Structures are given as structure tokens and as C-alpha cells.
Amino acid sequence: MTQESAPQQPPFDGPPLSLEEELAAARAEPEPGPSIETVNESLKDGLNRCPKCGGTDVQLRGSTGNLVCLFCRHEWQEARVEEEFGLGEGIDQLDGTVIASGARRIQADVADVLTFKCEACGAEVVVDTAHALNARCHWCRHTLNVNQQIANGAVPDAVLPFKLTKDEAVEKIRGFASKRRLFAHKRFKAEFVPENVLGVYLPYLVIDARAESEYWGKAEVETRRWTEKQGDKSVTYYAADVYRISRKVAFTVDDLTIEGAAERADLSSGTTNNIVNSVLPFDTKNAVRWNASYLVGFTSEKRDLDVENLGPVLEDQLLSIGRSQVEPSLGRFDRGVRWEQERIDVGGSRWVSMYLPVWLYSYRQESNGLLHYIAVNARTGETMGSIPVSKPRLLLAALTVGTVLEGVAGAILVATS
């Protein structure tokens, strides 16, 4: 066995961590860091008024991504948080865990139901923040919004507005389903209802981080290959030099997104809602300062995971990024590399809570009760989903393909004999 050190790699500070030490590090509390307040201080709970005429009938115009006043038609957009709060800067200088106000720890005893007094007519209006962040006054029809952050995870720091309209999303879903119509269950095709395509803002934590990762393992370089006859079969053998290798890399990540709701990560819940993460990435650089008017006409899901819950998830993703960073230095090991131990040191991280827009279509399959989803990224149009399959059609297609391949093989044998 031959020993190799990675070229131009700095020496390690000590031996690899034991499994017990790695688990303890993963469970460790985040380091305290300064808080960045990203709430829009110019807004207060209640009526969101047009900056031009003072009208309160304000909502998102999906074709532009701007807010529009339905009275004077004035359009505007809140400031992008990337520039407003310098979120793209200083990543290589991050130290400790910096948590934005919308990503702070959720307090379980905070009530979801809030009561506001309508500024227009004085009536009291109830908003259930577990499901929505605005409600209409039943007397004067003004829309009341929740803009101040509350400690139940409902109000994020920033929002990425919808860009695709509902009609565009319906066409994306139709196209996705039509490409799979050969295997799709006939009831799914017959019962497709465009009205059931819903726009929803889903909670994510967007993270900047500075990290250093280390890897230890074995790698092989093939030195010889030969084939031997064993009865009617030929067996190929190879010889290789085996190396113990190690790699170390420091890097930064900008706008890494991790889901903020636990239910979508639960693969045993009888749904296919984890498909939402397959439509990543989002252009989070275009996220704007929080304004509840962006949610008018859409639903939203409340964040229920804290930074300390997602620390191990972040470390796992950073280890994966680090492996890709060292990959170019492994080219000479043509038989591959097997990492046996790895370690991650997160020097600093910054966490911002953000709503990201998705169009969703759901369909419950009666035969097994499985709830299928098709998701459309409401910024890029990327579409992915799960469709109930007709087993007879799938079997027929498999038999047909098998028959065709058998016929092709027979034709080749005839042609070459």
C-alpha cells in the first residue's frame, strides 16, 4: 500500500473526529451572533396603502412581479433585500451564527390567531396566521395585513414574488401530464381541474456560510487489466495501487436554500409533497423586503423548523459541496475514491427566512390513498411531479417494448446469419 498526500494541501490540525464527537458537534447549539432586522419598518399591521394615492386595494401583478394599486394603477416593488441589507456581502468574514429576525426561534406558546382593528371602519378582524397573513374586513372590504414579525414563524424576512401567472402554470402542468399520458391513470386525465391549481408561498431558510471541510479515504490507480477464460465465460481482472489520501478545502456558499417546514420532508406521510424541492433553484437574489400585500390571492405555509433543527442538514449539504470542490484533484485515481471519514467546520453562517412561490396541483389516488402533487416553480417554470400510473397500461407498454426489441434482435440475426 502506498501513502499519498494531496499536493499543496496544508497540514491537518489533528486526527479525525470520532463518530461520537461528530454526533455531538451536529447536536451542538448554534453560536450566538448579531441579529439583522429585515422587517419593513415603514409598514405596520393593518392597511397597506399605495404610496401614490393612499388606496388600500393592493395586490401582486404576476406578469411584472410588482405590487399594483387597483385604484390608481400605480405599480411599485419593495427594495431587494440583497442590496437593502447587504446579504450578498461579507460571506468570507462571517463569524458565528447570524440569525435574521424572521428566522429566530419559534415560540410554541405564541397564538396563531390575531385580532386587528380595521383602521377604515373600526371593525375587529381576525387573521389566522397559521394559514394566511391577510384578511378582508367583513364590513368595508379593506384588506388587513400582518406585517410585524411574530414569534410563531409565520412572518419571514423576505418574499420572492410570483412571476408566472395561473394560466401559465396550468399550461405547464398540462404539458407535464401530456408527456406521461401513455402510462397515466385514465381517471387522472379525466378529472384534471385547472381551478385546483393553487399558488402557495412555501417557507425556506436561505443561508450564506463560510466553511472548511476535510476528507480521509482510499483511492486506487489501475496498473494492469487482463481477461481469463473460465468455462464458457470470460472474466476480467485488474490490479491497482491503493493510496491513503486526504483532502482539505475552505469555501463559501451564497444563498443555499433549505426547507423550513417539517411536513414536506416526511416521506412516510402518504404524500408526494417532497417533489417541491425538485423544482429548485429559485432566483433568491430577486427577493424583496417583506410586504404582506404580495400574499393577497395566494396561500402560505408557516415555518415550523428552527435554525438549531437545520444545523445538521446544513452541515450535510456543506460536506457534499466540499466533496465537489476537491473532485478536480482526484483525476489520477482512475479506479475511484472511497471516503471513509469526513469533517466539517462551519466558521460562520447567516440565516434569512424567505417565502418562495410555487404553483401546486394535487390529486388523491383512490386505489391507495396516495396524494400526488405536481409543482411549478413560479419564477422559472421548472415543473416536476408525481402522476398516478395505470398498471395495466404500464404492463402493456413493457410487453410491447419487449416484443419490439425481440423482433429487432431477430431481424439482426437474420441479416447477419
N, C-alpha and C positions, 0 to 999 in steps of 0.2 A: 504494500500500500504506500502511495506517495503522498507527501504533505505539500499543500499549496497555500500560499497566502495571496489574497486579491491584490493586484498591482495598485500601488499608490493609495492603499487603504490605511487610515490611521489606526494605531493600536487600540484594542478594547480596554475599557477601564477596569474590567473584572470578569469573572467567569459568568456563564449564562445563569439566568434565574432558574430556580427550581420550579416545578409545577405549582407547588403550594404558594410560592412567592408571587408567581404570575397571577394566580387567582385572587390573592389578597390585594394586589395592585389594581386589578379590574374592579374590585368592590370598593376601592377607596373613594372617599368623598372628594368632589371637585375642590380644587384650591380656591380660596376666596379671591375675587377680583373686582375691579370697579364696575359699577353698573352704568349702562348708557341708556338714557331715557329717550325713546324714539316715539313716544306718544305725541300726537299733534296738539300742542298746547293752545292753538287758536280755535279748536273745537271743544265744545262741551256737550254733555249728554242732552239730548233733546232734538231741536230742529237744526238741520244742516242747511244753511242759507246760501243762495247763489251770491258770489262776491260782487256781481254786477247790479242785480235788481233786488236782491234780498228774498227772492222766491224760495219756497221750500220743496217744490216738486222736482227733486233732483235724482237722476239715476245714471247708470253707465250706458254709454253708446258703444256697443260691441264692435262696430266697424272701425272705430278710431281708438278705443281704449280710454277715451276721455269721459269725464262727467259732463252731463248736459242739463241745463235748466229747461224744463218743459214749458216755462212761461215766456222767457225772453230768448231762448235758444242759444244762450251763451255756453261755450264749451271751455273747459279747463282741465288740468291734471295736477294732482298733488306732486310735490317735489319728489324726485327719485331719491330713495334712501341711500343709494350708493354714494352720491355726492353730498347729500344733506348731512350725513353723519360720518362720512369718511370710512365706510365699511370696507372699501377695497384697498385701504392703505394700512401700512404698518404691520402686515401679517408676519413678516420676518422678525418683528420686535415684540410679538405677543408674549406675555408672561403671566402664568396663572390662567384662571378661567374667568373670562369676561362674559357676563350674562346680561343681555338687554332686558329691559323692564317687562316686555311681553313674554319672555321666556323664563321668568322667575318661577320659583317653586309654587305649585298649585296647593292651595289650602282647601282641604277636603270639607271643612265646615262652612265654606262660603256658599251662600244661597245662589241658585241659578236664576231664580225669578226676581226681577227688579221692577219697581213701580216708579214711573215718571209722571210729572205733572206737565201736561201739554201747555207750552208757552202761548199757543194761539187762542185756546178756548178755556183752559184751566181744568179740563177733564184729566182724570188719572188713567194712565195707560200701562198695562202690564207687558213686559218683554221677558220671554223665557230664553235666557242666553244660552241654554243647552242646545237650542235648535235654531235660533235666529238672533240677529243683533239689531233688528229694527222691527217696528210695528206701526200700523196705522191707527190714528185716533178714530174711534168709532163715532165721534160727533162731527169733527171738522175735516176729517180725512187727511190731515197732515201726517207725514211720516216722521216718527220719532226714532232716533238712532242712539246706539250705545257707542260712545267714542272714548270715554275714560277707561283705562285698563282696570280690570277687577281680578282678584286673585283666584279665579276659578279656571283660568286657561282659555277663556272664551275670546278675549280681545288680543290679537297679535300686535307685533311692532309694525308690520308692513303687509301690503297686499299686492299681488300681481294680477292686474285686471284681466277679465275675459277679452279675447281678441276675435275668436271665431264665433259667428252667430249660431243660433239654434238650427237654422236651416242648413248651414254648412256642416254642422255636427251630424245632423240626420243623414245627409248625403255621405259623409264619411262612414257612418255605421252601416248604411245600406251597401256601400261598396265593399266593406269588410265582410259582411254576411254573404253577399252575392258570390264572392270568390270561393266561398266554402259551401255553396248551395248543394253541391253533389252529395255531401255527407250530412248536411244539416237535417234535423228532425223536421218533418213537414208541418207540425204544429207551430214550431218556432217561426217558420216563414209566414204561415197564415195569420199568426197573431201579433206580428210586429206592429206596434203602435207608436208613431212618431211623438205623440203627446207625452209618452212616458220617458222621453229623453230629457233629463234634468241637468241643470247647471249647478254645480256644487263647489264651494271653496273648501279645500282639504288642508288640515294643519301640518306644516312641516317646520323643522328646525334647520336653519341654514347656517353652516359653520365654516369659519376660517380657522386654520390651525397651522401651527409650526411643530414639526415632529422629527424624531430621529429613530430609525429602526435598524435592527441588527438581525442577521440570519446565520445559522450554522447548519451544515449538512454534508452530504456526499455527492460527488459528481463523477461521471465516467467519460473516458475518451476511448473510443473503439480503436484497437490496434490491428485486429485481424478478423476476417469472416470467412467461413467455409461451409460447404454442404456435404452431408454424408447420406448414403443410401441405407435405409432401414426397412427391409422388406420391399413393399410396393410404394413406400413413401420416402420422400427426401426431406431431411431435417437440416435446418440451417443453424450453425453455432457461431458465436462470436467471442473474442477475447478483448478485454478492456483494462486500462489502468484506472484505478479508483483513487480519487483525491478527497481529502477532507478540506472543505472550503468554508470561508466565512466572508460576509459582506456587511457593510455599514453605510448608510446613506442618510443625509439630512435633507429635508424638503418642506415645502409649504403647500397647502391646499386652499383654494378660494371657492367659496360657495358650494360646499359639499352639502347635499340635502338628505335629511333623514326624516322619516315619517314620525309625526307627533301623536298619532292615535294608535293605541294598542290593538284594537279590534282588527284592523286591516293586516296586521302581522300574524294573526292567529289562523293557521292553516287548518285547524280542526273545527272551525266554526260552521261548516256546512255551506260555505260560500266560495266564490272565486274572486273575492274583492281584492286579493293581493295583486291582481292584474294591473291595478292602478300604477304601481311602481314601474311597470314595463313601458309606460309612456314618458318616462323621464328621458332627457333632462328638460328643465324649464329655463327660460331666459331670465333668471332671477336678478340679473343686473338692471332690469327694467322695472323692478318692484318699486312701488311708490309708498309714501308716508300714509299711515292708516287713516282712512275715512270710511265710516260705515255706509255711506251712500253707494260705494262700489258694490255692496251686497244686496241692494234693492232688486228684487226679482229673482234672486238666487238663494239657495240654501247653504248652510255651512255646518261643519263638524267641529266640535270643541276638542282642543288638545287635552290629553289626559296623561301624557308622559313628561317627566321632568328631566333636566339635564343629567342628574345622577343615574336615572334609569337608562339613559342612552350612552353613557360613558363607554361601556364595553362594546357597544355597536360601533361607535366612532373609532375605537382602537382597532377593531377587526377590519374596518374599511381602510384605515391608515396602513395597517400591515399589508393589505392587498396592494395598495398604491405603492408602498415601498418595494414590494417584490417586483412590480413592473418597472420601477426605477433602476433596479440592479440587473434586470434582464439583459441589457445590451452587453454587460461584461461577462456573460456566460456563453458566448458564442462558440468557444473552442470545445465545449463539452457536448459532443455530438450524440452521446447516449443519454443525455439529460441530467437533471439535478433533482435531488430529493432533500428538501429542507426538513431537518429533524427538530430544530428548536429556533424560536424567534422571540424578539423582544421589541417593544415599542415604548418610547419615552415622549410623551406629549408635553413639550415645553410651554405651550400656550395655546389657548383656543378662545374663540369669540362666538357666542350663540345668539342668533336672532330668530324670533318666532315670525312665521310668514304664512299667509294664506295663498295657496296655489290653485288655479282654476282648472276644473275638469268637467267635461260633459259625460254623463253616465246613462247607460241603458241597462235595465235589469230584466231578467226573465227567470221565473221559477219553473224547473222541470218537474212535472207531476210524478213521473215514474220513480224518482229517487229523492225528491225534495231539494235537490241542489239548486242554489241560486246562482245563476250565471250573470256576469257583467261584461259589457263592452265599454271601454273607456277611451275618450278622445282628449288629448292634450289641447286645451282651449287656447293655446298660444301657437303651437307648431302644427297641429293637425295630426300628429302621430296617433295611430289608432291600434289598440290591441284588445283582445277579449277572449271569452270562452263561449262556445256555441254548443248546445245540446246536439249530440250525434245520433243519427238513426243507425242502430246496429245492423239491421238487415241491409241497408244501403252500403254501409262500410264493408260488410262481408261480401256483398255482390261485387263491389269495386275491387276488393282484394282478389276474388276469384277471376274477375275479368282481366285484371293486370297479369295474374299468374298465367292465364290461358294465352294472352298475347305474347308474353315472354317465352312461353313454351313453343308457340308457333314460330317466333323469330329464331329461337335456337334450332328448331327443326329445319327451317329454311337454310340456315347457315351450314348445318351438317350436310344437307343435300347438295348445296352449292359447292362445298369443299371436298365431297367424297369422290 
